[in-house]
């Protein structure tokens, strides 16, 4: 499935979506349904639960990251696979911190949504900053929602990070292939 990527936070269900939906992430639980993203400078993130029963592909530019696309995608994944015991993220090639020069406005926007993003910035020339998109995230899954509330203060497991090749696509395992 191809997405019309807009640097937003819309997450679509790749199992039922038709055409080319306007979104920056897709989620699937069906084997054979491929979640994909295309990037140039943005951070492509492939996600899967440890069980391999739900997967996602995220097109994460600085605007999407600042607006919380990673956390929103994982919340959707949890809704689709509540048995999830943790998540793995593969970070594919993206613009590096030595080449991604931004202004103070980008730093301010990211810090408004992600206070931990300060570590993603180093001083460049003059008022310019160098940004490492991958360092802007805390890489912990968002808290599980309890049955009675929409949020929880329970600690969330960290997301295991892996380096990915140039591929930016992922598909779910069949239930028979899932380890028990």
C-alpha positions in Angstrom: 0.0 0.0 0.0 1.3 3.4 -0.9 0.5 6.5 1.2 0.2 10.1 0.2 2.6 11.4 2.8 2.0 14.8 4.2 4.2 15.2 7.3 1.2 14.7 9.6 0.2 12.1 12.2 -2.6 10.2 10.4 -2.2 6.4 10.8 -4.2 4.1 8.5 -5.2 0.5 8.6 -3.4 -1.1 5.7 -5.7 -4.1 6.0 -8.7 -2.2 4.9 -7.5 1.1 3.3 -8.1 1.6 -0.4 -6.4 3.8 -3.0 -3.6 6.1 -1.8 -4.7 7.4 1.6 -3.3 10.7 3.0 -1.3 9.5 6.0 2.2 9.1 7.3 1.9 5.7 8.9 0.2 2.4 8.2 -0.5 -0.6 10.4 -1.3 -4.2 9.5 -2.1 -7.5 11.2 -2.6 -9.5 8.0 0.3 -11.6 6.6 1.0 -10.5 3.1 -0.2 -6.9 3.5 2.9 -4.7 3.1 3.2 -1.4 5.0 5.6 1.0 3.1 6.9 4.5 3.3 9.1 6.5 0.9 11.6 9.0 2.3 14.4 11.2 1.2 15.6 13.1 4.3 12.9 12.0 6.7 13.3 9.1 9.2 11.7 5.9 8.0 10.7 3.7 11.0 9.5 0.1 10.7 7.8 -1.2 13.8 6.6 -4.7 14.9 5.4 -6.1 18.2 7.7 -8.9 19.6 5.1 -11.5 18.6 5.2 -10.4 15.0 1.4 -10.1 14.8 1.2 -6.4 14.1 3.5 -4.2 12.0 3.8 -0.6 11.0 5.7 1.7 8.7 6.1 5.3 9.7 7.3 8.3 7.6 8.8 10.5 10.3 9.8 14.0 9.4 10.4 16.6 12.1 6.9 17.9 12.0 5.4 14.4 12.4 7.9 13.5 15.2 7.1 16.7 17.0 3.4 16.0 16.7 3.8 12.4 18.2 3.5 10.1 15.2 5.6 7.3 16.8 3.5 7.2 20.0 0.2 7.4 18.0 1.3 4.6 15.7 2.2 2.3 18.7 -1.2 3.1 20.3 -2.9 2.0 17.2 -0.7 -1.2 17.1 -1.7 -1.9 20.7 -5.4 -1.6 19.9 -4.9 -4.0 17.0 -2.8 -6.5 19.1 -3.5 -6.0 22.8 -1.4 -9.1 23.6 1.7 -7.2 22.6 4.6 -7.6 25.1 6.9 -5.0 23.5 8.0 -3.5 20.3 11.0 -3.5 18.0 11.8 -0.5 15.8 14.1 -0.5 12.7 15.5 2.9 11.8 16.3 3.0 8.1 18.7 5.5 6.4 17.9 9.1 6.7 19.6 12.5 6.6 22.3 12.6 9.2 23.0 15.1 11.9 26.0 16.5 10.1 23.8 17.4 7.1 20.4 18.3 8.5 20.6 22.0 9.2 17.6 23.7 10.8 16.6 27.0 12.3 15.7 27.7 15.9 12.0 27.5 14.9 12.3 23.7 14.2 14.0 23.1 17.6 11.2 25.1 19.4 8.5 23.2 17.6 10.1 19.8 18.4 10.6 20.7 22.1 7.0 21.8 22.4 5.9 18.3 21.6 9.0 16.3 22.7 10.8 17.8 25.6 13.5 15.1 25.3 14.3 16.2 21.8 16.8 18.7 23.0 19.5 16.1 22.7 18.9 15.9 19.0 20.3 19.4 18.4 23.9 20.6 18.3 25.0 24.2 17.5 25.8 24.9 13.8 27.0 28.2 12.2 25.4 31.3 13.6 21.8 30.6 14.7 21.6 27.4 12.7 21.4 24.0 14.4 22.2 20.5 13.3 19.5 17.9 14.0 19.6 14.2 14.4 16.0 13.0 13.8 16.6 9.6 15.4 17.8 11.2 18.7 14.6 13.3 19.0 12.7 10.3 20.4 12.8 8.7 23.8 12.1 5.3 22.2 9.9 4.0 24.9 6.4 2.8 24.0 3.6 5.0 25.2 1.7 3.9 28.4 -0.9 1.2 28.0 -4.4 2.5 28.3 -6.4 1.0 31.2 -9.9 -0.3 30.5 -11.4 2.7 32.4 -9.1 5.5 31.3 -7.3 6.7 28.2 -3.9 6.8 29.8 -1.8 5.1 32.5 1.1 6.0 34.6 2.5 2.4 34.4 6.0 2.2 33.1 6.3 1.2 29.4 8.9 -1.1 28.1 11.6 0.4 25.9 11.4 -0.1 22.2 14.4 -2.2 21.0 16.1 -0.3 18.2 17.7 -2.0 15.2 19.4 -0.6 12.1 17.7 -1.3 8.9 18.9 -1.5 5.3 17.5 0.7 2.6 14.2 -1.2 2.7 11.2 0.6 4.2 8.5 -2.0 4.1 7.3 -4.7 6.6 4.6 -7.3 6.8 3.0 -9.3 9.7 3.7 -13.0 10.4 1.0 -15.6 10.0 -0.3 -16.8 13.4 1.1 -20.2 12.7 4.6 -18.7 12.5 4.3 -16.8 15.7 6.5 -18.3 18.5 4.6 -19.2 21.6 
